[in-house]
Amino acid sequence: MAPFAKADVIWMNGALVPWDAAQTHVSAHGIQYGTGVFEGVRSYDTGNGAAIFRLEAHMRRLAASAAFYELPLGYSTEELCAAAVEVVRANKLTNAYLRPLAFFDSYSFAIWPRDCPVTIAIIAVPGGQYIQGGPDHGARVTVSTIRRIDASTLPPSVKACGHYTNSVRAVQEAIRRGYDDALMLNTKGDVAEGSGANLFIVKNGAVITNDVDASIVAGITRDAVIQIARDLGMPVVVKPLSLMDVETADELFFSGTAVEITPIKEVDGRVVGDGTPGPLTRRLQASFLDIVRGKVPAYDSWLTRVAR
Ligand SMILES: Cc1ncc(COP(=O)(O)O)c(C=O)c1O
């Protein structure tokens, strides 16, 4: 991913502040111990202003992640949605990537984050491709030796900052091996997901993905893909995925806010299909892109329009 371009302002603790003023102290609990929660959200140019995709679902998931770590956000989901709209509008963004983030701030070195104040921010920057060329040409992935975190230690569906050291290890290994991203197994040995995206398989005309009990983040894009596939009349199956399922798939793709719908063209040197994005992946991707850009009125409830 290319480095982000600075925006003018960041929403921080209830106010829009200049980018360079949105600072925190190195002693913050969230920096020491990773005790923060976050979201990744995208907005798109509809040709008639920006629209944020499934904003409320993202803010609800942020609230659930925060509740898990007993981190009081101090703002309702409704207030955070309004703040996200405000930060996109104030920065005059259309195609943007938004990063809501809340963490325990500076108070003490005690592990128990008692009495730590909470800092909350929403950053928005111009959006770009997460895996360069991935959505158009497909990504190359490797099966990671790093297993996905398990619910018995850290709940995989909670988007907490510290949990992502797991994904960092996997993606570092993947890049070292010369691939674009990792495919992570769970502790049972089934396939879980990518370092920051859910996995879909296409086999004999069916669209197949795993569920939260496979140690995945319950992706909002995953949920959208399932609905879009059903609406397009494609059979959808939700079941555990084995490595064999991956190796014998007709098509494979990642779904996620950052990667959007990214076809996978190769797994550890094994070419998927004919090595180009498959027909169902292409149909789902085209439909997804039309929906997020506001071209399909039936899905309007997924969009939060940003008034100019
Ligand atoms: C590990 C992981 N899996 C899956 C996803 C996809 O989730 P979503 O579609 O809600 O962005 C993400 C991104 O949030 C992620 O970090």
The ligand as an SDF file (V2000), in Angstrom:
LIG
                    3D

 16 16  0  0  0  0  0  0  0  0999 V2000
   -8.1700   -9.8470    9.7480 C   0  0  0  0  0  0  0  0  0  0  0  0
   -9.2830   -9.2570    8.9360 C   0  0  0  0  0  0  0  0  0  0  0  0
  -10.1480  -10.0730    8.3310 N   0  0  0  0  0  0  0  0  0  0  0  0
  -11.1610   -9.6030    7.5790 C   0  0  0  0  0  0  0  0  0  0  0  0
  -11.3380   -8.2470    7.3940 C   0  0  0  0  0  0  0  0  0  0  0  0
  -12.4480   -7.7650    6.5210 C   0  0  0  0  0  0  0  0  0  0  0  0
  -13.4010   -7.0480    7.2560 O   0  0  0  0  0  0  0  0  0  0  0  0
  -14.2590   -5.8970    6.5820 P   0  0  0  0  0  0  0  0  0  0  0  0
  -14.8730   -6.4550    5.3540 O   0  0  0  0  0  0  0  0  0  0  0  0
  -15.2740   -5.5560    7.6140 O   0  0  0  0  0  0  0  0  0  0  0  0
  -13.3430   -4.7800    6.2730 O   0  0  0  0  0  0  0  0  0  0  0  0
  -10.4560   -7.3530    8.0070 C   0  0  0  0  0  0  0  0  0  0  0  0
  -10.6040   -5.9170    7.8390 C   0  0  0  0  0  0  0  0  0  0  0  0
  -11.2250   -5.2980    8.6520 O   0  0  0  0  0  0  0  0  0  0  0  0
   -9.4120   -7.8710    8.7970 C   0  0  0  0  0  0  0  0  0  0  0  0
   -8.5500   -7.0520    9.4020 O   0  0  0  0  0  0  0  0  0  0  0  0
  1  2  1  0
  2  3  1  0
  2 15  2  0
  3  4  2  0
  4  5  1  0
  5  6  1  0
  5 12  2  0
  6  7  1  0
  7  8  1  0
  8  9  2  0
  8 10  1  0
  8 11  1  0
 12 13  1  0
 12 15  1  0
 13 14  2  0
 15 16  1  0
M  END
$$$$
